[in-house]
Amino acid sequence: MEELAQLLIQRNISISSVESFTVGGFAKTIGSISGISAVYRGTLVSYQTRIKRDVLHIDEKIIDQFGVVSKEVAGLMAIQGQKMFDSDVCISFTGNAGPSAMEGKPVGLIYIGIAYGENIYTFCYRLSGSRDDIQKQAILIGIEKILEILK
């Protein structure tokens, strides 16, 4: 995270996050970096579906069609977060960290959305381990993906 934070600060690129199953883990990690307040706008933890619908304004038809654990919702979470926080970059996390299948989707299936400027990137992974393991792995992957996009 240190490398990402320094890059964001050096380039004056603002960032925000919208988190579901990571429950603020990305925010906690980036918020621990000294000087990050220059570029980090904040996070929204949209754990429940109704928050995705009512606060992020993700169309219920999309949620019904694809489910909240989907690339479509991950992308929209990032887009809406980018608008909400008026940030250059917004990363979103949605997925199933367990303990059981959700929406018929297996434990460990996660999606990361990244909105950067006008571009939207979505990534799908099937992770394993405990809830905590899946959350931590997803955050690390998200950090790597933002770095790749910015470089």
DAQUITA-V503479 format. One record per helix or strand of 3 or more residues. SS is the DSSP state (alpha for helix, beta for strand). FROM is the first residue (numbers start at 1). LEN is the number of residues. If there is no record, write none. Layout:
# DAQUITA-V503479
[[SS & FROM & LEN] [SS & FROM & LEN]]
This chain:
# DAQUITA-V503479
[[alpha & 2 & 10] [beta & 15 & 5] [alpha & 25 & 7] [alpha & 36 & 3] [beta & 40 & 6] [alpha & 49 & 6] [alpha & 60 & 7] [alpha & 71 & 15] [beta & 89 & 7] [beta & 109 & 8] [beta & 119 & 8] [alpha & 131 & 20]]
